[in-house]
């Protein structure tokens, strides 16, 4: 993989796989942030699980996940650039 004219000794498919892995791990780290369950808000609706989230804010969490994964991937690219192979 070449980035800004620098050879990173990383193929594109491997880079995508690593970014996807960072994204997936970040998603599971971000999912619990700001979650309020039906039980916590006292909004009872028949047939709804008490532990179900009221407003999961998935779009915001997907954006935050993408940002965290990009930062982690950029960190990896920096480490790969400055380590001798």
Helices and strands as residue ranges (DSSP letters): E 2-3, E 6-7, H 12-30, H 38-41, H 58-82
